[in-house]
Amino acid sequence: MKKKHVNARLICQVSAAAALVLAGNAMAADAFSSDSKWMTGDWGGERTKLIEQGIDIKADYVGEVGGNLNGGYNDDKTARYADQFGLGVALDLQKLWGWDNTQAKIQLTNRNGYNISNDRVGDPRAGTLSSSQEVYGRGHMVRLTQLWIQHQFFDNKLDVKAGYFGEGEDFNTFPCDFQNLAFCGSQVGNWATNIWYNWPVSQAAIRVKYNINDELYAQIGAYNQNPSQLEHGNGFKLSGSGTKGTVLPVELVWSPKVNSLPGEYRVGYYKSTADADDVREDVNGFDAATTGDAYKSHSSKSGYWFVAQQQLTSHNGDASRGLNIAANATFHDKDTNFIDNYQSVMFVYKGPFDARPKDDVGIGAARIHVNDDVKKNAELLNVSNGVSDYDNPVFSPIRETEYNYEINYGFHVTNWLTVRPNLQYITHPGGVDEVDNALVAGLKIQSTF
């Protein structure tokens, strides 16, 4: 397995080098042009020709800085940096090979760095519920994040996608412009413990979507639930060994125009067929923390979600500018899930100034609630261990509710570079009352090569 992983890294590095060589051969006027969609430009027109032929090369970068300004578990001030490189290709197989209504994609990702939340904002015994640097996580390694093919049937009414990808690409989808994890991407994957794997982890999967009309569609999916794919060195694992079950999401998506302004509303449900341990009871229905017996196993776990996004205003008739509102809510199985509910609301104003029509300013607030049975289980563990002092290393911190807030400003430096400074405030990091509220300064860089 280690040899496979090394080979995979070499493939990614060689591919990235090839992209840079192509960029080096690009016309100097194209590279770094503020009007170009790509930092490396159009490669003397070759990139546009490739897209016209059905080959769209994707290369991007996300980097995030987080510094603890005040409070948190450890107020020794420092800063941490985490990042992600992405390299892939989207294929229009109708243009390439004449396969009507068929697309495919391959995507590699490589994450690195460290997270300020792990030991400065949160108590390492409890961590934080969210993360001040959403790009951090899933190991310092190269992963195969997407490998799929997609086809539309019956005049595009039916859409089928199969291969390796994550639930959050199609279900409970949400943008990722904020830096705090509680406002970024598919939120079910953040709180559905150990079953729903968000980007950059992929799973064997199939998704079937039916377009009811121009504004409404329904979809259902099946995703292989395999915890071994999270392990270091398994970024290119395609076998089913280690499979525990299947995650089955269903969703209804409505995309109306309200006063000619776009909106999107999602309601969904998921169920995992894998066994899941109870968070409190033992095999006999008593408190496992007291009896010391194994935790009771359940045959499944489930939850549901709501997502709403709506543009509220335009700016002097320009629909690309104006105020947008978004809200998320997820609810999870109280018998088996660490987090039982989460809610957030965000406001983003695009094009706040005439001199900066492509900039944006955002503000968000989120609430993350720990299952009451998790809290009770920790209390019982402390009694069982004979500890009551929070500073005792054996003490299990009592976790309840964490609140996250972020305000940011996105400088649209060029069409291929956005720089987003932000301030975050975390109340009760990790849901632990004993940890001081924390103020974090952040900087998010998003670039397309």
Order of alpha helices (4+ residues) and beta strands (2+ residues): alpha-alpha-beta-beta-alpha-beta-beta-beta-alpha-beta-beta-beta-beta-beta-beta-alpha-beta-beta-beta-beta-beta-alpha-beta-beta-beta
